[in-house]
């Protein structure tokens, strides 16, 4: 199997768009401030926009789609006709494992960040009690997901390239075996026509 430019561009584009969404999620994560209630002497948490949850979940979906395309094309390294042993096959196996690790880590960061960002505490406090805590997402969770998305893209490209290189050897190794037998059968010499 040769490297398909279309598949490569699709994988890179999906990863880069997921990266942009993850960075957008980091920049737009919810913030909270303690606000006094206008009707009584209690305070409550007022949260800003919830856009980063949507951005984070969009990044999760795009990353999942990209990984599905990659593993569908390469048949997940286990359902194909096999790889030619050698340096390319070893690189394919190592990059396959690294691509899964970076993919799962990026998905975990983005999903955890989206879930935590969507969670808003409903605690109320009194004016005299200033220890009201408004739960928000820690800074850097979506940024870690964005960095892991780029790492996932690099390992996915390496895996696809190494798999394509190791996969093409099957045909090149065995395509002359049938021709050799057929050529020997037709070149038996002029004496074979007399018999």
ChimeraX attribute file (.defattr): number of C-alpha atoms within 10 A of each C-alpha:
attribute: neighborCount
match mode: 1-to-1
recipient: residues
	/A:1	14
	/A:2	12
	/A:3	14
	/A:4	13
	/A:5	9
	/A:6	9
	/A:7	16
	/A:8	15
	/A:9	12
	/A:10	15
	/A:11	23
	/A:12	18
	/A:13	15
	/A:14	20
	/A:15	27
	/A:16	19
	/A:17	16
	/A:18	27
	/A:19	26
	/A:20	17
	/A:21	23
	/A:22	33
	/A:23	22
	/A:24	20
	/A:25	30
	/A:26	26
	/A:27	15
	/A:28	16
	/A:29	25
	/A:30	24
	/A:31	17
	/A:32	17
	/A:33	15
	/A:34	17
	/A:35	15
	/A:36	17
	/A:37	15
	/A:38	8
	/A:39	6
	/A:40	9
	/A:41	11
	/A:42	15
	/A:43	21
	/A:44	21
	/A:45	22
	/A:46	16
	/A:47	17
	/A:48	12
	/A:49	13
	/A:50	18
	/A:51	17
	/A:52	24
	/A:53	26
	/A:54	17
	/A:55	24
	/A:56	32
	/A:57	22
	/A:58	19
	/A:59	32
	/A:60	25
	/A:61	15
	/A:62	20
	/A:63	26
	/A:64	18
	/A:65	15
	/A:66	22
	/A:67	22
	/A:68	15
	/A:69	16
	/A:70	20
	/A:71	17
	/A:72	12
	/A:73	16
	/A:74	18
	/A:75	13
	/A:76	14
	/A:77	17
	/A:78	10
	/A:79	9
	/A:80	11
	/A:81	10
	/A:82	14
	/A:83	22
	/A:84	18
	/A:85	12
	/A:86	9
	/A:87	11
	/A:88	20
	/A:89	20
	/A:90	16
	/A:91	18
	/A:92	25
	/A:93	16
	/A:94	15
	/A:95	23
	/A:96	22
	/A:97	15
	/A:98	19
	/A:99	22
	/A:100	15
	/A:101	16
	/A:102	22
	/A:103	25
	/A:104	17
	/A:105	17
	/A:106	28
	/A:107	23
	/A:108	15
	/A:109	23
	/A:110	30
	/A:111	20
	/A:112	19
	/A:113	30
	/A:114	26
	/A:115	14
	/A:116	17
	/A:117	24
	/A:118	19
	/A:119	15
	/A:120	17
	/A:121	15
	/A:122	12
	/A:123	12
	/A:124	18
	/A:125	20
	/A:126	15
	/A:127	16
	/A:128	9
	/A:129	10
	/A:130	10
	/A:131	10
	/A:132	16
	/A:133	16
	/A:134	18
	/A:135	19
	/A:136	18
	/A:137	20
	/A:138	14
	/A:139	12
	/A:140	14
	/A:141	22
	/A:142	31
	/A:143	21
	/A:144	18
	/A:145	31
	/A:146	29
	/A:147	16
	/A:148	22
	/A:149	30
	/A:150	19
	/A:151	19
	/A:152	25
	/A:153	25
	/A:154	18
	/A:155	23
	/A:156	29
	/A:157	21
	/A:158	19
	/A:159	27
	/A:160	25
	/A:161	20
	/A:162	23
	/A:163	27
	/A:164	21
	/A:165	20
	/A:166	23
	/A:167	23
	/A:168	15
	/A:169	17
	/A:170	15
	/A:171	11
	/A:172	9
	/A:173	10
	/A:174	10
	/A:175	11
	/A:176	10
	/A:177	9
	/A:178	9
	/A:179	11
	/A:180	10
	/A:181	10
	/A:182	10
	/A:183	10
	/A:184	9
	/A:185	10
	/A:186	9
	/A:187	9
	/A:188	10
	/A:189	8
	/A:190	8
	/A:191	7
	/A:192	9
	/A:193	7
	/A:194	5
	/A:195	5
